[in-house]
Amino acid sequence: MQKLRLIYGLGCWLLGIVTGALHTLFELAPKSARGEELSQLLATFTLELPGSQVSAYSLFFGISLLMGVMLIGFGVVNLLVLRSTPKNQLPSLSFQTVNVLFSLLAFLLAWNYLFILPLALTGLSFLCFLSVLIAGRMRRAG
């Protein structure tokens, strides 16, 4: 059971903490000259949203930061659930299933729209969650 808990925790770290931190740091890192040029161009486009008017850059930057923070929150919540689960058990089956589905969706989105690092991190986390779900079910059945 300890091995499965370790694999589950690894999935939480990979998808939540590592991916979220890298996502946030990437957004806050200094931009290249070309990146700065594109940011300035995006800042010239404004969008009318309910209750405010924002630049395309501000919207993109805010959503990106929010995504990083939410991924970190996902990882922290999962690790807290794992920590509060008795040492000889795994988190509930429904909780595991949600993690498998969420990480699969993240992997598919990374496959379609992103590059190798988020693809690898989401893929590995999906494999971690899926292997724990399958092994846990086999253990209960056997």
ZAKESE-622021 format. One record per residue: x, y, z of N, C-alpha, C in turn; residue in three letters; residue number from 1. Coordinates in Angstrom, 3 decimals, padded with zeros to 6 digits. Example, Ala and Ser with C-alpha at 12.3 -4.5 7.8 and 13.67 -1.06 7.14 Angstrom:
013.190  -005.690  007.800  012.300  -004.500  007.800  013.200  -003.300  007.800  ALA  1;
012.850  -002.250  007.080  013.670  -001.060  007.140  012.900  000.030  007.870  SER  2;
***
This chain:
000.824  -001.198  000.000  000.000  000.000  000.000  000.868  001.263  000.000  MET  1;
001.995  001.195  000.678  002.876  002.368  000.721  003.362  002.757  -000.679  GLN  2;
003.633  001.746  -001.503  004.087  002.029  -002.864  002.998  002.757  -003.660  LYS  3;
001.755  002.307  -003.514  000.644  002.960  -004.216  000.439  004.388  -003.711  LEU  4;
000.587  004.587  -002.410  000.457  005.935  -001.846  001.576  006.845  -002.374  ARG  5;
002.764  006.284  -002.518  003.892  007.052  -003.043  003.638  007.451  -004.509  LEU  6;
003.141  006.523  -005.305  002.833  006.802  -006.710  001.716  007.842  -006.810  ILE  7;
000.704  007.708  -005.962  -000.393  008.676  -005.939  000.130  010.070  -005.578  TYR  8;
000.979  010.133  -004.561  001.582  011.405  -004.159  002.432  012.002  -005.268  GLY  9;
003.146  011.155  -006.001  003.948  011.622  -007.133  003.054  012.270  -008.190  LEU  10;
001.924  011.647  -008.477  000.972  012.230  -009.424  000.480  013.589  -008.957  GLY  11;
000.214  013.708  -007.652  -000.222  014.997  -007.080  000.859  016.053  -007.255  CYS  12;
002.097  015.681  -006.965  003.213  016.622  -007.099  003.431  017.023  -008.548  TRP  13;
003.442  016.040  -009.450  003.723  016.337  -010.855  002.673  017.253  -011.475  LEU  14;
001.393  016.921  -011.284  000.344  017.708  -011.921  000.087  019.014  -011.175  LEU  15;
000.069  018.943  -009.858  -000.284  020.122  -009.092  000.869  021.049  -008.811  GLY  16;
001.790  020.600  -008.019  002.838  021.481  -007.515  003.846  021.841  -008.608  ILE  17;
004.421  020.855  -009.266  005.477  021.115  -010.255  004.916  021.859  -011.469  VAL  18;
003.840  021.328  -012.066  003.264  021.976  -013.246  002.760  023.370  -012.901  THR  19;
002.090  023.507  -011.770  001.581  024.814  -011.359  002.691  025.819  -011.096  GLY  20;
003.743  025.386  -010.408  004.862  026.288  -010.115  005.579  026.696  -011.397  ALA  21;
005.842  025.737  -012.279  006.510  026.060  -013.537  005.644  026.992  -014.390  LEU  22;
004.356  026.746  -014.399  003.439  027.594  -015.154  003.494  029.028  -014.634  HIS  23;
003.451  029.176  -013.329  003.485  030.502  -012.713  004.827  031.181  -012.952  THR  24;
005.906  030.443  -012.746  007.238  031.018  -012.954  007.465  031.417  -014.409  LEU  25;
006.968  030.610  -015.325  007.098  030.910  -016.749  006.421  032.243  -017.078  PHE  26;
005.260  032.471  -016.490  004.545  033.720  -016.743  005.276  034.921  -016.163  GLU  27;
005.930  034.726  -015.018  006.597  035.838  -014.335  008.031  036.066  -014.818  LEU  28;
008.574  035.128  -015.586  009.962  035.234  -016.064  010.094  036.383  -017.061  ALA  29;
011.287  036.972  -017.130  011.510  038.035  -018.126  011.291  037.492  -019.538  PRO  30;
010.745  038.330  -020.376  010.450  037.923  -021.749  011.601  038.303  -022.685  LYS  31;
011.706  037.561  -023.753  012.660  037.910  -024.805  012.190  039.198  -025.474  SER  32;
013.022  039.755  -026.322  012.643  040.973  -027.041  011.384  040.725  -027.874  ALA  33;
011.326  039.573  -028.538  010.147  039.229  -029.359  008.919  039.039  -028.465  ARG  34;
009.097  038.390  -027.308  007.990  038.199  -026.381  007.472  039.517  -025.838  GLY  35;
008.377  040.425  -025.546  007.987  041.752  -025.064  007.226  042.514  -026.149  GLU  36;
007.676  042.372  -027.379  007.008  043.013  -028.510  005.571  042.491  -028.660  GLU  37;
005.415  041.180  -028.551  004.085  040.582  -028.657  003.198  041.000  -027.484  LEU  38;
003.777  041.083  -026.291  003.018  041.515  -025.119  002.499  042.935  -025.301  SER  39;
003.346  043.796  -025.838  002.931  045.183  -026.075  001.824  045.250  -027.130  GLN  40;
001.930  044.404  -028.137  000.888  044.364  -029.163  -000.439  043.894  -028.561  LEU  41;
-000.391  042.829  -027.746  -001.605  042.333  -027.089  -002.207  043.389  -026.165  LEU  42;
-001.350  044.216  -025.561  -001.832  045.254  -024.644  -002.633  046.322  -025.376  ALA  43;
-002.454  046.442  -026.685  -003.188  047.461  -027.445  -004.608  047.015  -027.784  THR  44;
-004.883  045.733  -027.718  -006.225  045.227  -027.995  -007.027  045.194  -026.702  PHE  45;
-008.173  045.830  -026.704  -009.009  045.825  -025.504  -010.262  045.012  -025.759  THR  46;
-010.735  044.421  -024.701  -011.936  043.595  -024.759  -012.944  044.140  -023.756  LEU  47;
-014.197  044.173  -024.182  -015.283  044.575  -023.294  -015.807  043.319  -022.607  GLU  48;
-015.646  043.265  -021.312  -016.166  042.152  -020.525  -017.180  042.705  -019.531  LEU  49;
-018.075  041.881  -019.042  -019.065  042.388  -018.086  -018.381  043.086  -016.903  PRO  50;
-018.658  044.345  -016.762  -018.133  045.086  -015.627  -016.765  045.706  -015.824  GLY  51;
-016.104  045.441  -016.943  -014.788  046.054  -017.138  -014.338  045.979  -018.595  SER  52;
-013.275  046.696  -018.828  -012.621  046.676  -020.129  -011.163  046.318  -019.847  GLN  53;
-010.670  045.252  -020.478  -009.304  044.797  -020.222  -008.573  044.593  -021.537  VAL  54;
-007.249  044.670  -021.458  -006.450  044.394  -022.655  -006.341  042.881  -022.825  SER  55;
-006.095  042.462  -024.047  -005.907  041.035  -024.327  -004.717  040.506  -023.535  ALA  56;
-003.670  041.322  -023.387  -002.501  040.905  -022.616  -002.870  040.683  -021.155  TYR  57;
-003.599  041.626  -020.574  -003.991  041.511  -019.178  -004.843  040.264  -018.949  SER  58;
-005.769  040.015  -019.857  -006.621  038.837  -019.748  -005.794  037.555  -019.855  LEU  59;
-004.925  037.479  -020.846  -004.063  036.301  -021.033  -003.162  036.089  -019.816  PHE  60;
-002.534  037.156  -019.349  -001.631  037.074  -018.206  -002.381  036.638  -016.952  PHE  61;
-003.546  037.231  -016.719  -004.339  036.876  -015.540  -004.810  035.429  -015.565  GLY  62;
-005.279  034.977  -016.719  -005.727  033.580  -016.837  -004.551  032.626  -016.631  ILE  63;
-003.398  032.968  -017.164  -002.222  032.111  -017.006  -001.789  032.015  -015.546  SER  64;
-001.764  033.150  -014.861  -001.418  033.125  -013.435  -002.453  032.343  -012.628  LEU  65;
-003.711  032.565  -012.946  -004.780  031.836  -012.267  -004.625  030.333  -012.475  LEU  66;
-004.297  029.927  -013.688  -004.103  028.505  -013.983  -002.987  027.919  -013.129  MET  67;
-001.858  028.615  -013.034  -000.755  028.126  -012.217  -001.146  027.995  -010.754  GLY  68;
-001.828  029.000  -010.223  -002.251  028.972  -008.819  -003.266  027.854  -008.587  VAL  69;
-004.180  027.672  -009.522  -005.184  026.612  -009.362  -004.552  025.219  -009.429  MET  70;
-003.558  025.039  -010.273  -002.861  023.750  -010.322  -002.140  023.477  -008.998  LEU  71;
-001.505  024.507  -008.454  -000.851  024.340  -007.150  -001.893  023.973  -006.094  ILE  72;
-003.040  024.653  -006.115  -004.118  024.331  -005.180  -004.601  022.899  -005.344  GLY  73;
-004.724  022.446  -006.581  -005.117  021.059  -006.860  -004.138  020.090  -006.200  PHE  74;
-002.845  020.365  -006.373  -001.835  019.493  -005.784  -001.870  019.508  -004.279  GLY  75;
-002.002  020.677  -003.688  -002.036  020.796  -002.220  -003.254  020.075  -001.659  VAL  76;
-004.431  020.283  -002.258  -005.643  019.607  -001.771  -005.474  018.099  -001.862  VAL  77;
-004.950  017.608  -002.980  -004.741  016.170  -003.133  -003.767  015.624  -002.100  ASN  78;
-002.689  016.351  -001.852  -001.715  015.894  -000.860  -002.305  015.917  000.549  LEU  79;
-003.149  016.901  000.849  -003.816  016.939  002.155  -004.791  015.778  002.313  LEU  80;
-005.522  015.466  001.244  -006.430  014.313  001.291  -005.629  013.032  001.501  VAL  81;
-004.527  012.890  000.784  -003.684  011.701  000.945  -003.149  011.614  002.371  LEU  82;
-002.729  012.749  002.904  -002.179  012.774  004.269  -003.237  012.419  005.314  ARG  83;
-004.487  012.830  005.088  -005.544  012.558  006.069  -006.133  011.151  005.924  SER  84;
-005.792  010.463  004.843  -006.255  009.090  004.634  -005.378  008.153  005.459  THR  85;
-005.983  007.173  006.164  -005.168  006.229  006.945  -004.043  005.614  006.110  PRO  86;
-002.907  005.373  006.746  -001.693  004.914  006.055  -001.870  003.598  005.294  LYS  87;
-002.828  002.795  005.682  -003.036  001.509  005.011  -004.139  001.585  003.949  ASN  88;
-004.532  002.812  003.576  -005.583  002.999  002.580  -005.170  004.051  001.554  GLN  89;
-005.965  004.108  000.513  -005.825  005.153  -000.505  -007.027  006.086  -000.388  LEU  90;
-006.946  007.275  -000.960  -008.140  008.120  -000.992  -009.305  007.380  -001.646  PRO  91;
-010.517  007.864  -001.413  -011.711  007.176  -001.902  -011.659  006.954  -003.410  SER  92;
-012.387  005.947  -003.834  -012.443  005.586  -005.248  -012.959  006.753  -006.094  LEU  93;
-013.942  007.469  -005.583  -014.477  008.605  -006.355  -013.426  009.700  -006.488  SER  94;
-012.656  009.929  -005.450  -011.601  010.932  -005.498  -010.532  010.513  -006.508  PHE  95;
-010.153  009.253  -006.498  -009.169  008.742  -007.461  -009.679  008.867  -008.887  GLN  96;
-010.944  008.558  -009.092  -011.536  008.620  -010.436  -011.528  010.055  -010.964  THR  97;
-011.872  011.006  -010.114  -011.839  012.411  -010.526  -010.419  012.800  -010.927  VAL  98;
-009.417  012.354  -010.180  -008.028  012.671  -010.515  -007.609  012.041  -011.831  ASN  99;
-008.048  010.825  -012.086  -007.731  010.177  -013.362  -008.357  010.965  -014.509  VAL  100;
-009.622  011.327  -014.364  -010.308  012.051  -015.432  -009.719  013.446  -015.633  LEU  101;
-009.438  014.147  -014.540  -008.865  015.491  -014.632  -007.483  015.453  -015.281  PHE  102;
-006.649  014.504  -014.860  -005.299  014.426  -015.428  -005.334  013.964  -016.886  SER  103;
-006.293  013.112  -017.244  -006.452  012.712  -018.649  -006.854  013.921  -019.493  LEU  104;
-007.794  014.702  -019.011  -008.206  015.907  -019.735  -007.030  016.877  -019.877  LEU  105;
-006.265  017.060  -018.808  -005.089  017.939  -018.865  -004.089  017.411  -019.889  ALA  106;
-003.875  016.105  -019.901  -002.948  015.497  -020.864  -003.426  015.729  -022.298  PHE  107;
-004.710  015.513  -022.548  -005.241  015.692  -023.905  -005.142  017.151  -024.356  LEU  108;
-005.395  018.079  -023.453  -005.247  019.495  -023.789  -003.781  019.840  -024.058  LEU  109;
-002.882  019.296  -023.241  -001.450  019.530  -023.461  -001.024  018.930  -024.803  ALA  110;
-001.528  017.766  -025.125  -001.212  017.109  -026.397  -001.626  017.987  -027.573  TRP  111;
-002.799  018.582  -027.455  -003.348  019.393  -028.548  -002.727  020.774  -028.666  ASN  112;
-002.414  021.400  -027.526  -002.095  022.821  -027.564  -000.726  023.220  -027.013  TYR  113;
-000.051  022.357  -026.297  001.159  022.783  -025.592  002.406  022.099  -026.133  LEU  114;
003.462  022.090  -025.351  004.750  021.559  -025.778  005.171  020.412  -024.858  PHE  115;
006.373  019.915  -025.024  006.800  018.651  -024.424  006.773  018.634  -022.889  ILE  116;
007.165  019.716  -022.235  007.219  019.693  -020.765  005.838  019.513  -020.134  LEU  117;
004.838  020.342  -020.466  003.516  020.084  -019.879  002.917  018.757  -020.347  PRO  118;
003.241  018.347  -021.551  002.764  017.052  -022.034  003.335  015.924  -021.179  LEU  119;
004.626  015.984  -020.899  005.267  014.952  -020.077  004.730  014.970  -018.642  ALA  120;
004.603  016.151  -018.051  004.136  016.239  -016.660  002.694  015.769  -016.510  LEU  121;
001.817  016.174  -017.425  000.426  015.736  -017.330  000.294  014.252  -017.671  THR  122;
001.086  013.787  -018.631  001.054  012.361  -018.985  001.531  011.481  -017.847  GLY  123;
002.623  011.873  -017.204  003.134  011.088  -016.070  002.157  011.097  -014.898  LEU  124;
001.552  012.241  -014.637  000.585  012.286  -013.530  -000.630  011.414  -013.853  SER  125;
-001.086  011.455  -015.097  -002.193  010.583  -015.494  -001.826  009.117  -015.277  PHE  126;
-000.631  008.724  -015.688  -000.201  007.333  -015.495  -000.111  006.969  -014.017  LEU  127;
000.347  007.895  -013.197  000.403  007.648  -011.751  -001.002  007.392  -011.203  CYS  128;
-001.931  008.307  -011.487  -003.288  008.165  -010.963  -003.983  006.920  -011.512  PHE  129;
-003.804  006.646  -012.806  -004.439  005.482  -013.416  -003.879  004.184  -012.843  LEU  130;
-002.565  004.098  -012.687  -001.972  002.862  -012.154  -002.413  002.606  -010.717  SER  131;
-002.547  003.653  -009.918  -003.018  003.487  -008.536  -004.479  003.039  -008.536  VAL  132;
-005.291  003.627  -009.403  -006.700  003.235  -009.483  -006.829  001.769  -009.880  LEU  133;
-006.099  001.350  -010.889  -006.164  -000.043  -011.352  -005.620  -000.992  -010.288  ILE  134;
-004.461  -000.682  -009.724  -003.868  -001.570  -008.707  -004.761  -001.640  -007.474  ALA  135;
-005.362  -000.522  -007.090  -006.248  -000.522  -005.928  -007.473  -001.364  -006.170  GLY  136;
-008.031  -001.297  -007.366  -009.204  -002.121  -007.706  -008.843  -003.606  -007.728  ARG  137;
-007.689  -003.918  -008.277  -007.240  -005.322  -008.333  -007.009  -005.854  -006.926  MET  138;
-006.467  -005.030  -006.063  -006.198  -005.412  -004.677  -007.511  -005.694  -003.929  ARG  139;
-008.531  -004.851  -004.175  -009.828  -005.048  -003.539  -010.525  -006.311  -004.068  ARG  140;
-010.361  -006.562  -005.374  -011.021  -007.715  -006.011  -010.345  -009.024  -005.608  ALA  141;
-009.036  -008.966  -005.393  -008.266  -010.185  -005.129  -008.120  -010.435  -003.707  GLY  142;
***
